[in-house]
Amino acid sequence: MAEPVIELTEVCREFPARPPVRALDRVTLRVDRGDYLAVAGPSGSGKSTLLNVLGLLDRPSSGSYRLDGTETTALRDGARTRLRGDRIGFVFQSFHLLSHRSVVENVMLAEIYRSGGARKGRARNEPAGSGTAVVGAGNASMASPRWSLGTVKQGRRGGRRARAMAALERVGVAHRAGFLPGLLSGGERQRAAIARALMGEPSLLLCDEPTGNLDSRNTEAVLDLFDELRGQGLTIVVITHEQEVGARAERRVRITDGVLVEEGWCTYAT
Amino acid sequence: MHVRDLIGEAVAGMLARPVRSALTTLGTVLGITTLVVTLGVAATAGNQIVGRFDELVATAITVEVPESEHTPLVEWDAIDRLARLRGVESAAAVAESEDSANLSVRSNDIVDPTRVTTQSLTVLSATTGLPEAARGRMVQGRFYDTGHVRRGDRVAVIGDQAAKALGVTRLDRSPAIFIGKHAYTVIGIMGDLRRERNLSTAVIVPPSAGRQFGLRDVTRVLVNTTLGAAGLIAGQAPAALSPGNGDMLQVVAPPSPTRARDQAQDDVNALFLILGLVSLVVGAVGIANVTLVTVMERVPEIGLRRALGAARRHIAAQFLLESTLIGLTGGVIGASLGVVTVVAVSAAKQWTPLLDVRLAIAAPIAGAAVGLLAGLYPALRAASMEPVDALR
């Protein structure tokens, strides 16, 4: 059985207050490689806290979190940072593109902090084989898909621009590479942000309300892109309060007052 | 993170807000410019002072001879021994007294009956080398010689201003002047004095003639040396003039050129260095303030970078490098402006600009150091942010 990408066991996150606020209450969650998971829930339910814990931006108060087989709760700050940079791609609601840098430079930014251990780590955790996998209902862990940006040379610095262009090509905004983000539409900005998240071929794409600032047409386009990426074996976790977005995921969980409840699976054929 | 990436990010961060960066740089520019101008002008002016000292003062020695009740401390002929010392160019012994400082001197009123020809002038006696020792020349006539001295001739040499006051304009008819009731023949007019300029209003008589005015003993010896010999002669002169009582003589030697320059530099430096340092501190505070504001403005960016895998040290290094680059830019511009200013001031004053090469190198480094120090706190503040807080 392949190693899951995410394995949360009895994770709690409490914030100091009187009485203490428990934002995550004994959350147990397993996400296998190639899963497309939507985490739904009302405001203040603990969605963002869960995303922060999954993204190694925050530490659980108790419980265990294994990312790509690595137990993260005991890791020091530096190791967590490296793991985050190497294994996780973030997509934010407000895009978080640097306004004074061109689109391609924003995408290239994702690589400058990488330690280069991502591929090595994945090689250890993944069985051999590549290509697009069919992810069936409930048996995603049985597949070992590997998604890739393509055949761009994988050097540390050399080829970074080419890789960024490949990522932009992949999300369909390569023609906007030289533009400043302010000149792009909301949908294009989010695509650029997704391209940045895809740089370095992360194990996990973590999306925080990725369509929150988009109109329905751009929302549809971004969700189509997620479908394509999932189809190529990328593991995607989307935090959303929009039903339409949650409905597009193959697996949905709901979080209410910090308690995670499985809602169901649907089957995709790719 | 590769160093080139770090530099690239810092430069991009600095250029993202060009106007703000330029204004922030201005503080360092002013500080460094002031420092370079201060040190450059001080060195240039100091060098100029040395030149003047060399020309006028650095070779002039005066030996003051205190009054002695018994035998004179310096005999009139002692000047010959002094003149034999290697490095002595000219020397003269002078006798002055308070009694002879304001004597009534009258010229022959036959020359011009309507003219007031009685003046109150200083009378002094001196050895024959006085014109050279006073760095003057004989405008008319000649100075008395050893023959006049030996014979006790009643001759006098008068300063050019004294000659004008007495109405003595020509010497071809051997004009006479009366010092008190004693008549003296004026044989020369001395002028263009570059040392002891008060001699231009004096009447100088040979030592043999000066006795009747109380000018018995040598009170002062004027010595001119070759360049660089002043220190040596100042040490040797007392023994040469008064072998047994040399330690009783007071030698007034020129200040050391190096010391003179250093003193001049110190005076200028002390004032303007403080000004420069204050400007630099103001510049540093400006950088620190703007960098801190920038950090606060860029909290989401810091969060993003942390999410992308930037460690705390990467964030700290980037902000530190940005402030250092601002300081370095200010230092380079300030050093350039400073050098140009020093050259311009020197050109206006017709001085030779003198700038230490090390200063031109050190100034940008000082600017960078100011930027580095000023950026420390903001950089640490940025690095201490938790990514989850920064992204919120």
Interface residues (C-beta under 8 A of the other chain):
Chain A: N52 G55 L57 D58 D77 G78 T81 R82 R84 G85 D86 F90 F92 S94 H96 L98 H100 R101 E105 L109 A110 I112 Y113 R114 S115 R156 R157 R196
Chain B: M1 H2 R4 D5 E9 A12 L15 A16 P300 E301 G303 L304 R305 R306 A307 L308 G309 A310 A311 R312 H314 E386 P387 V388 L391
